[in-house]
Amino acid sequence: MRSISILGATGSVGASTVDLLRSHREEWRVEALTANCNVAELAGLAREFGAKLAVVADERCLPDLREKLAGTGIETAGGAQALCEAAARGADLTVAAIVGCAGLGPTMAAIEQGGIVALANKEALVSAGEVMTAAVTRHGATLLPVDSEHNAIFQCLHGEDLADVRWITLTASGGPFLTWTPEQIATATPAQAVAHPNWTMGAKISVDSATMMNKGLEVIEAHHLFPVGLERIRIVVHPQSVIHSLVEYRDGSTLAQLGPSDMRVPIASCLAWPRRMKTELQPLDLPTIGTLSFFAPDEERFPATRLAREAAEAGGAAPAVLNAANEVAVAAFLAGQIAFTDICALVAQALDQGNMPPAPVDLAEVLDLDGAARRRAAAMLEQYSVV
């Protein structure tokens, strides 16, 4: 029996992980579960799996959590430091699925234990790529990518030499606005942006898919996970979301990973690594799918991928600024404060400030940089308004 901690247990990745655990209860012992403030669901999961520890990020929710778990013997805690302490408990596998830079500290704490970390937090590698990969090497940790695209690449690279790679190709669904005109995109609403045609995801990542910023962030992630050079990482739009990514080798062979549009597939890959586990998912029915199509990304309508690549090429603090400004802009869009097209406009403005600070050397500098970038982006919001 292996131990597991799920950081962000009530989010979409956490829910998919829990669903897989239910089918393999005899293989797992749950060490810690965390959530932001979804006390009812967190307490229910802690009881169901007999977790040793349940943690809420929002300390104001701790009294309610304690009340719901009274008499169970399950330890409870709250706050940012408690999240890091939960991550540092040394589980055999830690699923790092806290959204945003709030997940940086707990992810680093898990890495520092030298165990296996299944990484579902994009911001960890975008904002702190060099810092985090150096920590993985220093502590002898193993980083397994949970994102469907990076997990697909990870599988296609198994047993291969990076020196033999000609191209890494990330596939993008194109999101809900793939066929929309610029005029339609300009008036897109939050409800339309979160209605992804293929995937069930949280609001923030759904908006990132609609802008295609998620694919830009994934290019930066891939650059850190699979260091073949930025010039060898590209994007292709594949609306069916059947092929999750491809790796082309110098002999002309291309390996692709295919699967249903369900996050339980890459999560199962991480849970069972280096083996495979049985899932109850329906197998692909290729004759029914019929046709797979591919398109070059349109960076006129969706400039986010260009902005992300430029930030990656600039290096230093630029990727962290890109990520922070995007989080602020997406939150403002979801709150009805700015238009959909203002998201990328604000990110571009944040990157065009000049005097970009140097690359952060540790997690404290990453968090300081992130905070400063958020404050600048928030100040810029005053220049935008929904007509």
DOFINU-369718 format. One record per atom (N, C-alpha, C): residue in one letter; x, y, z. Coordinates in steps of 0.2 Angstrom, whole numbers, padded with zeros to 4 digits, always signed. Example, Ala and Ser with C-alpha at 12.3 -4.5 7.8 and 13.67 -1.06 7.14 Angstrom:
2
A+0066-0028+0039 A+0062-0022+0039 A+0066-0016+0039 S+0064-0011+0035 S+0068-0005+0036 S+0064+0000+0039 
This chain:
387
M+0004-0006+0000 M+0000+0000+0000 M+0004+0006+0000 R+0003+0011-0005 R+0007+0017-0005 R+0003+0023-0002 S+0006+0028+0000 S+0003+0034+0003 S+0002+0039-0002 I-0003+0043-0001 I-0004+0049-0006 I-0007+0055-0003 S-0005+0061-0005 S-0007+0067-0002 S-0010+0071-0009 I-0016+0074-0008 I-0019+0077-0014 I-0020+0084-0012 L-0016+0089-0015 L-0016+0096-0013 L-0021+0099-0018 G-0027+0101-0016 G-0032+0104-0020 G-0037+0098-0022 A-0039+0094-0017 A-0043+0088-0017 A-0050+0090-0020 T-0052+0096-0019 T-0059+0097-0021 T-0060+0100-0028 G-0054+0102-0031 G-0054+0105-0038 G-0055+0099-0043 S-0055+0101-0050 S-0056+0096-0055 S-0051+0091-0055 V-0045+0092-0055 V-0040+0087-0055 V-0040+0083-0048 G-0041+0086-0043 G-0042+0082-0036 G-0048+0077-0037 A-0054+0080-0040 A-0060+0075-0040 A-0058+0069-0045 S-0055+0070-0050 S-0053+0065-0055 S-0048+0060-0051 T-0044+0063-0047 T-0039+0058-0044 T-0043+0054-0039 V-0047+0057-0035 V-0051+0054-0030 V-0056+0048-0033 D-0058+0050-0039 D-0062+0045-0042 D-0058+0038-0044 L-0052+0039-0046 L-0048+0034-0048 L-0046+0030-0041 L-0045+0033-0036 L-0043+0030-0029 L-0049+0026-0027 R-0055+0028-0028 R-0061+0024-0026 R-0061+0017-0030 S-0058+0016-0036 S-0058+0010-0039 S-0051+0006-0037 H-0047+0009-0033 H-0041+0005-0031 H-0039+0007-0024 R-0044+0006-0020 R-0044+0008-0013 R-0038+0004-0009 E-0038-0003-0011 E-0033-0007-0008 E-0026-0005-0009 E-0025-0001-0014 E-0018+0001-0015 E-0015+0007-0012 W-0020+0011-0009 W-0018+0018-0007 W-0020+0019+0000 R-0016+0023+0004 R-0017+0026+0010 R-0017+0033+0010 V-0022+0037+0011 V-0022+0044+0011 V-0019+0047+0017 E-0014+0051+0015 E-0010+0055+0021 E-0014+0062+0022 A-0014+0066+0017 A-0017+0073+0018 A-0021+0075+0012 L-0026+0078+0013 L-0031+0081+0008 L-0031+0089+0010 T-0031+0093+0005 T-0032+0100+0006 T-0037+0103+0001 A-0040+0109+0003 A-0044+0113-0001 A-0044+0120+0001 N-0047+0124-0003 N-0046+0131-0001 N-0051+0133+0004 C-0058+0132+0003 C-0063+0133+0008 C-0069+0128+0007 N-0068+0123+0003 N-0074+0119+0002 N-0074+0114+0008 V-0077+0116+0013 V-0076+0112+0019 V-0081+0106+0019 A-0087+0106+0017 A-0091+0101+0016 A-0088+0095+0012 E-0086+0097+0006 E-0083+0091+0002 E-0076+0089+0005 L-0072+0093+0007 L-0066+0091+0010 L-0067+0086+0016 A-0071+0088+0021 A-0073+0084+0026 A-0076+0077+0024 G-0080+0077+0019 G-0083+0071+0017 G-0078+0066+0014 L-0073+0069+0010 L-0067+0065+0007 L-0063+0062+0013 A-0061+0067+0018 A-0057+0065+0023 A-0060+0059+0027 R-0066+0059+0028 R-0070+0053+0031 R-0070+0047+0027 E-0072+0048+0021 E-0072+0043+0016 E-0066+0039+0015 F-0060+0042+0015 F-0054+0039+0014 F-0049+0038+0020 G-0052+0040+0026 G-0048+0040+0032 G-0042+0044+0032 A-0042+0050+0029 A-0036+0054+0029 A-0033+0055+0036 K-0027+0056+0036 K-0023+0058+0042 K-0024+0065+0044 L-0024+0069+0039 L-0024+0076+0039 L-0029+0079+0034 A-0033+0085+0036 A-0037+0089+0031 A-0035+0096+0033 V-0034+0100+0027 V-0031+0107+0028 V-0035+0111+0023 V-0037+0117+0026 V-0040+0122+0022 V-0035+0128+0021 A-0035+0131+0015 A-0030+0136+0014 A-0033+0142+0017 D-0039+0143+0017 D-0042+0149+0021 D-0043+0148+0028 E-0039+0151+0032 E-0039+0149+0039 E-0046+0151+0042 R-0050+0155+0039 R-0057+0157+0042 R-0061+0151+0042 C-0060+0146+0038 C-0064+0140+0037 C-0062+0134+0042 L-0057+0135+0045 L-0055+0130+0050 L-0059+0128+0055 P-0063+0133+0059 P-0068+0131+0064 P-0073+0126+0061 D-0075+0128+0055 D-0081+0124+0052 D-0078+0117+0050 L-0072+0116+0048 L-0069+0110+0046 L-0068+0106+0053 R-0066+0109+0058 R-0065+0105+0064 R-0071+0102+0067 E-0077+0106+0066 E-0083+0104+0069 E-0085+0098+0065 K-0084+0098+0058 K-0087+0093+0054 K-0083+0086+0055 L-0077+0087+0057 L-0072+0081+0058 L-0071+0079+0065 A-0075+0083+0070 A-0075+0081+0077 A-0076+0074+0078 G-0072+0071+0082 G-0073+0064+0084 G-0070+0059+0079 T-0067+0061+0074 T-0065+0056+0069 T-0058+0054+0070 G-0054+0058+0074 G-0047+0057+0074 G-0043+0060+0069 I-0046+0063+0064 I-0043+0066+0058 I-0040+0073+0060 E-0034+0074+0059 E-0030+0080+0061 E-0033+0086+0056 T-0034+0092+0059 T-0036+0098+0055 T-0031+0103+0055 A-0030+0108+0050 A-0026+0113+0050 A-0028+0118+0045 G-0026+0125+0046 G-0028+0130+0041 G-0022+0135+0040 G-0023+0138+0034 G-0018+0143+0032 G-0012+0141+0027 A-0009+0146+0024 A-0004+0144+0019 A+0002+0140+0022 Q+0004+0141+0028 Q+0010+0137+0031 Q+0007+0130+0032 A+0001+0129+0034 A-0002+0122+0035 A-0002+0118+0029 L-0003+0122+0023 L-0003+0118+0016 L+0004+0116+0015 C+0009+0120+0017 C+0016+0118+0015 C+0018+0112+0020 E+0016+0112+0026 E+0017+0107+0031 E+0013+0100+0029 A+0008+0101+0026 A+0004+0095+0023 A+0008+0092+0018 A+0011+0096+0013 A+0014+0094+0007 A+0021+0090+0010 A+0023+0092+0015 A+0030+0090+0018 A+0030+0084+0022 R+0024+0081+0022 R+0023+0075+0026 R+0026+0068+0023 G+0029+0069+0017 G+0032+0063+0015 G+0028+0058+0012 A+0023+0059+0009 A+0019+0054+0005 A+0023+0051+0000 D+0021+0045-0002 D+0025+0042-0008 D+0023+0045-0014 L+0017+0048-0015 L+0015+0052-0021 L+0011+0058-0018 T+0013+0064-0021 T+0009+0070-0019 T+0007+0073-0026 V+0000+0074-0026 V-0003+0077-0032 V-0004+0084-0030 A+0000+0088-0034 A+0000+0095-0033 A-0005+0099-0038 A-0011+0100-0035 A-0016+0102-0040 A-0019+0109-0037 I-0016+0113-0033 I-0018+0119-0031 I-0017+0124-0037 V-0022+0127-0039 V-0022+0132-0044 V-0019+0138-0042 G-0015+0141-0047 G-0011+0147-0046 G-0005+0147-0042 C-0002+0153-0041 C+0004+0154-0037 C+0003+0152-0030 A-0003+0151-0027 A-0004+0148-0021 A-0002+0141-0020 G-0001+0138-0026 G+0002+0131-0025 G+0009+0131-0026 L+0013+0136-0026 L+0020+0136-0027 L+0024+0133-0021 G+0022+0136-0015 G+0025+0134-0009 G+0024+0127-0007 P+0017+0125-0007 P+0016+0117-0006 P+0020+0113-0011 T+0020+0115-0017 T+0023+0110-0022 T+0031+0110-0020 M+0034+0116-0019 M+0041+0115-0017 M+0042+0111-0011 A+0038+0112-0006 A+0038+0108+0000 A+0038+0100-0001 A+0034+0098-0006 A+0033+0091-0008 A+0040+0089-0011 I+0042+0093-0016 I+0048+0092-0020 I+0054+0091-0015 E+0054+0095-0010 E+0060+0095-0005 E+0060+0088-0001 Q+0055+0084-0001 Q+0055+0078+0002 Q+0058+0073-0002 G+0059+0074-0008 G+0063+0069-0013 G+0058+0064-0015 G+0052+0064-0015 G+0048+0059-0017 G+0045+0060-0024 I+0039+0057-0026 I+0036+0058-0032 I+0031+0063-0032 V+0031+0068-0036 V+0026+0074-0036 V+0023+0074-0043 A+0016+0073-0043 A+0012+0073-0049 A+0010+0080-0050 L+0013+0084-0055 L+0012+0091-0055 L+0006+0093-0060 A+0001+0096-0057 A-0005+0099-0061 A-0005+0106-0060 N+0000+0109-0057 N+0000+0116-0056 N+0004+0120-0062 K+0001+0123-0067 K+0005+0126-0072 K+0010+0131-0070 E+0007+0135-0065 E+0011+0141-0062 E+0018+0139-0059 A+0018+0133-0057 A+0025+0131-0054 A+0031+0131-0058 L+0030+0129-0064 L+0035+0129-0069 L+0035+0135-0073 V+0030+0139-0074 V+0030+0145-0078 V+0033+0150-0074 S+0031+0151-0068 S+0034+0157-0064 S+0041+0155-0060 A+0042+0148-0059 A+0048+0147-0055 A+0051+0141-0058 G+0051+0140-0065 G+0054+0135-0068 G+0061+0133-0066 E+0066+0137-0067 E+0073+0136-0065 E+0073+0134-0058 V+0070+0138-0053 V+0070+0137-0046 V+0068+0130-0045 M+0062+0128-0048 M+0059+0121-0046 M+0063+0116-0049 T+0065+0116-0055 T+0069+0110-0058 T+0075+0109-0055 A+0078+0115-0052 A+0085+0114-0048 A+0083+0111-0042 A+0077+0112-0039 A+0076+0109-0032 A+0074+0101-0034 V+0071+0100-0039 V+0070+0093-0041 V+0077+0089-0041 T+0081+0092-0045 T+0088+0089-0045 T+0092+0088-0038 R+0091+0094-0035 R+0095+0094-0028 R+0092+0089-0023 H+0086+0088-0023 H+0083+0083-0018 H+0081+0076-0021 G+0083+0075-0027 G+0082+0068-0030 G+0074+0067-0031 A+0070+0072-0032 A+0063+0071-0032 A+0061+0068-0040 T+0056+0066-0041 T+0053+0064-0047 T+0047+0068-0049 L+0047+0071-0054 L+0042+0076-0056 L+0038+0072-0062 L+0031+0071-0061 L+0027+0068-0066 L+0022+0073-0068 P+0022+0074-0075 P+0017+0079-0077 P+0010+0077-0078 V+0005+0080-0075 V-0002+0078-0075 V-0006+0081-0081 D-0004+0087-0083 D-0007+0090-0089 D-0007+0085-0095 S-0013+0084-0098 S-0014+0079-0103 S-0008+0080-0108 E-0006+0086-0110 E-0002+0087-0116 E+0005+0085-0113 H+0007+0087-0107 H+0014+0085-0105 H+0015+0078-0103 N+0009+0075-0101 N+0009+0068-0099 N+0010+0064-0105 A+0007+0066-0111 A+0007+0063-0117 A+0014+0063-0120 I+0018+0069-0119 I+0025+0069-0121 I+0029+0065-0117 F+0028+0065-0111 F+0031+0061-0106 F+0031+0053-0108 Q+0025+0051-0110 Q+0024+0044-0112 Q+0028+0043-0119 C+0027+0048-0123 C+0031+0047-0130 C+0038+0047-0130 L+0041+0050-0124 L+0048+0050-0124 L+0051+0045-0120 H+0047+0040-0117 H+0049+0035-0113 H+0054+0031-0116 G+0060+0030-0113 G+0066+0026-0115 G+0070+0029-0121 E+0068+0035-0123 E+0071+0039-0129 E+0076+0044-0126 D+0081+0046-0131 D+0086+0051-0129 D+0083+0058-0132 L+0083+0063-0128 L+0081+0070-0130 L+0085+0072-0136 A+0091+0070-0136 A+0096+0072-0142 A+0093+0070-0149 D+0088+0065-0149 D+0085+0062-0155 D+0079+0065-0157 V+0077+0070-0153 V+0070+0073-0154 V+0071+0079-0159 R+0067+0079-0164 R+0067+0084-0169 R+0061+0089-0167 W+0055+0087-0165 W+0050+0092-0163 W+0046+0089-0157 I+0044+0093-0153 I+0039+0092-0148 I+0033+0096-0150 T+0027+0093-0151 T+0021+0096-0154 T+0016+0096-0149 L+0014+0101-0146 L+0008+0102-0141 L+0002+0103-0145 T-0003+0099-0144 T-0010+0100-0147 T-0014+0104-0143 A-0018+0108-0147 A-0023+0113-0143 A-0030+0112-0146 S-0035+0111-0142 S-0042+0111-0145 S-0044+0117-0148 G-0041+0123-0147 G-0043+0129-0150 G-0049+0132-0145 G-0051+0129-0141 G-0056+0132-0136 G-0063+0133-0139 P-0068+0136-0136 P-0074+0137-0138 P-0075+0142-0144 F-0070+0146-0145 F-0070+0152-0150 F-0066+0150-0156 L-0064+0144-0157 L-0060+0142-0163 L-0062+0145-0169 T-0069+0145-0170 T-0072+0147-0177 T-0075+0154-0177 W-0074+0157-0171 W-0077+0164-0170 W-0073+0169-0174 T-0077+0174-0176 T-0074+0180-0179 T-0071+0185-0174 P-0066+0189-0176 P-0064+0194-0171 P-0069+0198-0168 E-0074+0200-0171 E-0080+0204-0169 E-0084+0200-0163 Q-0085+0193-0165 Q-0088+0189-0160 Q-0084+0188-0154 I-0077+0187-0155 I-0073+0186-0149 I-0073+0192-0144 A-0073+0198-0147 A-0073+0204-0143 A-0079+0205-0139 T-0084+0201-0140 T-0090+0202-0136 T-0092+0196-0132 A-0087+0191-0132 A-0088+0185-0128 A-0089+0186-0121 T-0093+0182-0118 T-0095+0183-0111 T-0091+0177-0107 P-0091+0178-0100 P-0088+0173-0096 P-0091+0166-0097 A-0098+0166-0097 A-0102+0160-0098 A-0100+0156-0104 Q-0099+0160-0109 Q-0097+0157-0116 Q-0089+0155-0115 A-0085+0158-0112 A-0078+0157-0112 A-0077+0150-0108 V-0081+0149-0103 V-0080+0143-0098 V-0083+0137-0101 A-0087+0138-0107 A-0090+0132-0110 A-0086+0128-0115 H-0081+0125-0112 H-0076+0121-0116 H-0080+0115-0120 P-0078+0115-0127 P-0082+0109-0130 P-0080+0102-0129 N-0074+0101-0126 N-0071+0094-0125 N-0070+0093-0118 W-0067+0097-0114 W-0065+0096-0107 W-0069+0099-0102 T-0069+0096-0096 T-0073+0099-0090 T-0067+0101-0085 M-0067+0108-0085 M-0061+0111-0081 M-0064+0116-0077 G-0060+0119-0072 G-0061+0125-0068 G-0062+0131-0073 A-0065+0136-0070 A-0066+0142-0073 A-0060+0146-0076 K-0055+0146-0072 K-0048+0150-0074 K-0045+0146-0080 I-0044+0140-0079 I-0041+0136-0085 I-0045+0136-0091 S-0052+0136-0090 S-0056+0136-0096 S-0056+0143-0100 V-0055+0148-0096 V-0054+0155-0099 V-0047+0155-0103 D-0042+0152-0100 D-0035+0151-0103 D-0036+0147-0109 S-0040+0142-0109 S-0041+0138-0115 S-0044+0142-0121 A-0049+0147-0119 A-0052+0151-0124 A-0048+0156-0127 T-0043+0159-0123 T-0038+0164-0125 T-0032+0160-0129 M-0032+0154-0127 M-0026+0150-0129 M-0020+0151-0125 M-0021+0155-0120 M-0015+0156-0115 M-0013+0150-0112 N-0017+0145-0111 N-0015+0139-0108 N-0010+0135-0112 K-0011+0136-0119 K-0006+0133-0123 K+0001+0136-0123 G+0001+0143-0122 G+0007+0147-0121 G+0010+0145-0115 L+0007+0144-0110 L+0010+0142-0103 L+0013+0135-0104 E+0009+0131-0108 E+0012+0124-0108 E+0018+0124-0112 V+0019+0128-0117 V+0026+0129-0121 V+0031+0130-0116 I+0030+0135-0111 I+0035+0136-0106 I+0036+0130-0101 E+0031+0127-0099 E+0031+0121-0095 E+0035+0116-0099 A+0034+0114-0105 A+0037+0109-0109 A+0045+0111-0109 H+0046+0117-0110 H+0053+0120-0111 H+0057+0118-0104 H+0054+0118-0098 H+0057+0116-0092 H+0057+0108-0091 L+0052+0105-0093 L+0051+0098-0092 L+0055+0094-0097 F+0056+0096-0103 F+0059+0092-0109 F+0064+0097-0112 P+0070+0098-0110 P+0074+0103-0112 P+0077+0102-0119 V+0073+0102-0124 V+0076+0101-0131 V+0077+0108-0135 G+0075+0114-0131 G+0076+0120-0134 G+0069+0123-0136 L+0068+0129-0135 L+0061+0132-0137 L+0060+0132-0144 E+0065+0132-0148 E+0064+0132-0155 E+0061+0125-0158 R+0062+0120-0154 R+0059+0113-0156 R+0052+0112-0153 I+0049+0116-0150 I+0043+0115-0146 I+0037+0120-0150 R+0032+0116-0153 R+0027+0120-0157 R+0020+0118-0155 I+0016+0122-0158 I+0008+0121-0156 I+0005+0119-0163 V+0000+0114-0162 V-0005+0113-0168 V-0012+0113-0165 V-0016+0116-0168 V-0023+0116-0166 V-0026+0109-0169 H-0029+0105-0164 H-0032+0099-0165 H-0039+0099-0162 P-0045+0101-0165 P-0051+0102-0162 P-0054+0096-0158 Q-0052+0090-0161 Q-0056+0084-0158 Q-0053+0082-0151 S-0047+0084-0149 S-0043+0083-0143 S-0043+0075-0142 V-0041+0072-0147 V-0040+0064-0147 V-0032+0063-0146 I-0028+0066-0150 I-0021+0066-0150 I-0019+0072-0145 H-0016+0070-0139 H-0014+0074-0134 H-0007+0078-0134 S-0003+0075-0138 S+0003+0078-0140 S+0007+0073-0144 L+0013+0075-0148 L+0017+0071-0152 L+0024+0073-0151 V+0028+0068-0152 V+0035+0069-0152 V+0038+0066-0159 E+0041+0070-0163 E+0045+0068-0169 E+0052+0067-0168 Y+0055+0061-0170 Y+0062+0060-0169 Y+0066+0061-0176 R+0072+0062-0175 R+0076+0064-0181 R+0076+0058-0187 D+0074+0052-0185 D+0074+0047-0191 D+0067+0048-0194 G+0063+0053-0193 G+0057+0054-0196 G+0051+0050-0193 S+0052+0046-0188 S+0046+0043-0184 S+0043+0048-0179 T+0036+0048-0179 T+0033+0052-0174 T+0028+0048-0170 L+0029+0049-0163 L+0025+0045-0159 L+0020+0050-0156 A+0013+0047-0155 A+0008+0051-0153 A+0004+0048-0147 Q+0002+0051-0142 Q-0002+0048-0137 Q-0009+0050-0138 L-0014+0045-0139 L-0021+0046-0140 L-0025+0044-0134 G-0031+0047-0133 G-0035+0045-0127 G-0041+0049-0127 P-0046+0047-0123 P-0052+0051-0122 P-0050+0058-0119 S-0055+0063-0120 S-0054+0069-0116 S-0056+0069-0109 D-0052+0066-0105 D-0054+0064-0098 D-0047+0065-0094 M-0047+0069-0089 M-0041+0070-0085 M-0039+0064-0081 R-0044+0059-0081 R-0042+0053-0077 R-0037+0049-0081 V-0036+0050-0087 V-0031+0046-0091 V-0024+0048-0089 P-0022+0055-0090 P-0015+0056-0087 P-0014+0055-0080 I-0020+0056-0076 I-0019+0055-0069 I-0017+0048-0067 A-0021+0044-0071 A-0020+0036-0070 A-0013+0035-0072 S-0010+0038-0077 S-0003+0037-0079 S+0002+0038-0073 C+0000+0044-0070 C+0005+0046-0064 C+0004+0042-0058 L-0002+0040-0056 L-0003+0036-0051 L+0000+0029-0051 A+0000+0026-0057 A+0003+0019-0058 A+0010+0019-0060 W+0013+0025-0062 W+0020+0025-0065 W+0025+0022-0060 P+0029+0017-0063 P+0030+0016-0070 P+0026+0011-0074 R+0021+0009-0071 R+0017+0004-0073 R+0010+0007-0076 R+0005+0003-0077 R-0001+0005-0079 R-0007+0003-0074 M-0012+0006-0074 M-0018+0004-0070 M-0024+0004-0074 K-0029-0001-0072 K-0035-0002-0075 K-0040+0004-0074 T-0043+0007-0078 T-0048+0012-0077 T-0055+0010-0080 E-0060+0013-0078 E-0067+0011-0081 E-0069+0015-0087 L-0064+0019-0090 L-0066+0024-0095 L-0067+0020-0102 Q-0071+0023-0106 Q-0073+0020-0112 Q-0067+0020-0117 P-0065+0015-0120 P-0060+0015-0125 P-0062+0020-0131 L-0056+0022-0134 L-0057+0026-0140 L-0061+0022-0146 D-0066+0025-0149 D-0069+0022-0155 D-0067+0026-0161 L-0062+0024-0164 L-0059+0028-0169 L-0064+0029-0175 P-0067+0023-0177 P-0072+0023-0183 P-0077+0028-0182 T-0080+0029-0175 T-0085+0034-0174 T-0082+0041-0174 I-0076+0042-0172 I-0073+0048-0172 I-0072+0050-0179 G-0070+0046-0183 G-0070+0047-0191 G-0064+0051-0193 T-0064+0057-0191 T-0059+0062-0194 T-0055+0066-0189 L-0049+0066-0189 L-0044+0070-0185 L-0042+0076-0189 S-0043+0082-0187 S-0040+0088-0191 S-0035+0092-0187 F-0031+0096-0191 F-0026+0100-0188 F-0025+0106-0192 F-0024+0111-0188 F-0023+0118-0190 F-0017+0122-0187 A-0014+0126-0191 A-0009+0131-0187 A-0013+0136-0183 P-0010+0138-0177 P-0013+0142-0173 P-0014+0149-0176 D-0019+0153-0175 D-0020+0160-0178 D-0018+0165-0172 E-0013+0168-0173 E-0010+0172-0167 E-0013+0179-0168 E-0016+0180-0174 E-0020+0187-0174 E-0026+0187-0170 R-0030+0182-0170 R-0036+0181-0166 R-0034+0179-0159 F-0029+0175-0158 F-0027+0172-0152 F-0020+0174-0150 P-0018+0180-0148 P-0011+0182-0148 P-0007+0179-0141 A-0011+0176-0137 A-0008+0173-0131 A-0002+0169-0132 T-0002+0164-0137 T+0003+0160-0138 T+0009+0164-0140 R+0009+0169-0144 R+0014+0173-0146 R+0017+0177-0140 L+0013+0179-0136 L+0015+0183-0130 L+0019+0178-0125 A+0017+0172-0124 A+0020+0167-0120 A+0027+0165-0123 R+0027+0164-0129 R+0034+0162-0132 R+0039+0168-0132 E+0036+0174-0133 E+0041+0180-0132 E+0043+0180-0125 A+0039+0179-0120 A+0041+0179-0113 A+0046+0174-0112 A+0045+0168-0114 A+0050+0162-0113 A+0056+0164-0116 E+0056+0167-0122 E+0063+0169-0126 E+0066+0174-0122 A+0063+0179-0119 A+0066+0184-0115 A+0069+0182-0109 G+0065+0177-0106 G+0068+0174-0100 G+0068+0178-0094 G+0072+0177-0089 G+0072+0181-0083 G+0065+0181-0079 A+0063+0187-0078 A+0056+0187-0074 A+0050+0187-0079 A+0051+0188-0085 A+0046+0188-0090 A+0041+0183-0089 P+0042+0177-0089 P+0037+0172-0088 P+0033+0172-0082 A+0036+0174-0076 A+0032+0175-0070 A+0027+0181-0071 V+0030+0187-0074 V+0026+0193-0075 V+0020+0191-0080 L+0021+0187-0085 L+0016+0185-0090 L+0010+0181-0086 N+0012+0176-0081 N+0008+0172-0078 N+0004+0176-0073 A+0007+0181-0069 A+0004+0185-0064 A-0001+0190-0067 A+0001+0193-0073 A-0004+0197-0076 A-0010+0194-0079 N-0009+0188-0082 N-0014+0184-0084 N-0019+0182-0079 E-0017+0180-0073 E-0021+0178-0068 E-0026+0184-0066 V-0023+0190-0065 V-0026+0196-0063 V-0031+0197-0069 A-0029+0197-0075 A-0034+0199-0080 A-0040+0194-0081 V-0038+0187-0080 V-0044+0182-0081 V-0049+0183-0075 A-0046+0184-0069 A-0051+0186-0063 A-0055+0192-0065 A-0052+0197-0068 A-0056+0203-0069 A-0061+0201-0074 F-0060+0197-0079 F-0064+0196-0085 F-0070+0192-0082 L-0069+0187-0078 L-0074+0183-0075 L-0078+0187-0070 A-0076+0192-0067 A-0080+0196-0063 A-0083+0202-0067 G-0083+0202-0074 G-0086+0206-0078 G-0083+0213-0078 Q-0077+0214-0076 Q-0074+0220-0076 Q-0071+0222-0082 I-0068+0217-0086 I-0065+0219-0093 I-0068+0214-0098 A-0066+0216-0104 A-0069+0212-0110 A-0064+0206-0111 F-0066+0201-0115 F-0062+0195-0116 F-0055+0197-0119 T-0056+0202-0124 T-0050+0203-0128 T-0045+0208-0124 D-0047+0211-0118 D-0043+0214-0114 D-0038+0210-0110 I-0040+0204-0110 I-0035+0199-0106 I-0028+0199-0109 C-0028+0198-0115 C-0021+0198-0118 C-0018+0205-0119 A-0023+0210-0120 A-0020+0217-0120 A-0017+0219-0114 L-0020+0217-0108 L-0017+0218-0102 L-0010+0215-0101 V-0010+0208-0103 V-0004+0204-0102 V+0002+0207-0106 A+0000+0209-0112 A+0005+0213-0117 A+0008+0219-0114 Q+0003+0223-0111 Q+0005+0229-0108 Q+0010+0228-0102 A+0008+0223-0098 A+0012+0221-0092 A+0019+0219-0094 L+0020+0215-0100 L+0026+0213-0102 L+0030+0219-0106 D+0027+0224-0107 D+0030+0230-0111 D+0032+0235-0106 Q+0034+0234-0100 Q+0035+0239-0095 Q+0042+0241-0095 G+0047+0237-0098 G+0054+0239-0098 G+0057+0238-0091 N+0063+0238-0090 N+0067+0237-0084 N+0064+0230-0080 M+0064+0225-0084 M+0061+0219-0081 M+0066+0216-0076 P+0064+0214-0070 P+0069+0212-0065 P+0072+0206-0067 P+0078+0204-0064 P+0081+0198-0066 P+0078+0191-0064 A+0080+0186-0066 A+0076+0179-0064 A+0077+0178-0057 P+0071+0176-0054 P+0072+0174-0047 P+0076+0168-0045 V+0080+0169-0040 V+0084+0163-0038 V+0082+0158-0033 D+0076+0160-0029 D+0073+0156-0025 D+0066+0157-0024 L+0062+0153-0020 L+0055+0153-0020 L+0053+0160-0017 A+0056+0163-0012 A+0054+0169-0009 A+0055+0175-0015 E+0060+0175-0019 E+0060+0180-0024 E+0055+0179-0029 V+0053+0172-0031 V+0047+0171-0035 V+0041+0174-0033 L+0039+0173-0026 L+0033+0175-0024 L+0033+0183-0023 D+0039+0186-0022 D+0040+0193-0022 D+0038+0196-0029 L+0041+0193-0034 L+0040+0195-0040 L+0033+0195-0043 D+0030+0189-0041 D+0023+0188-0042 D+0019+0193-0039 G+0020+0194-0033 G+0016+0199-0030 G+0016+0206-0033 A+0022+0208-0034 A+0024+0215-0038 A+0020+0215-0044 A+0021+0210-0048 A+0018+0210-0055 A+0010+0210-0054 R+0007+0207-0049 R+0000+0207-0049 R-0002+0214-0047 R+0001+0217-0043 R+0000+0224-0041 R+0000+0229-0047 R+0005+0228-0051 R+0005+0232-0057 R+0000+0231-0062 A-0002+0224-0063 A-0007+0222-0067 A-0014+0225-0064 A-0015+0224-0058 A-0021+0227-0055 A-0022+0234-0056 A-0017+0238-0056 A-0017+0245-0057 A-0019+0247-0064 M-0016+0242-0069 M-0018+0243-0076 M-0025+0242-0077 L-0029+0239-0073 L-0036+0237-0074 L-0040+0243-0075 E-0038+0249-0072 E-0042+0255-0072 E-0042+0258-0079 Q-0037+0255-0084 Q-0038+0258-0091 Q-0043+0254-0095 Y-0045+0249-0092 Y-0050+0245-0096 Y-0057+0245-0093 S-0062+0244-0097 S-0069+0244-0095 S-0073+0241-0100 V-0078+0237-0097 V-0083+0234-0102 V-0088+0239-0104 V-0088+0239-0111 V-0093+0244-0114 V-0100+0241-0114 
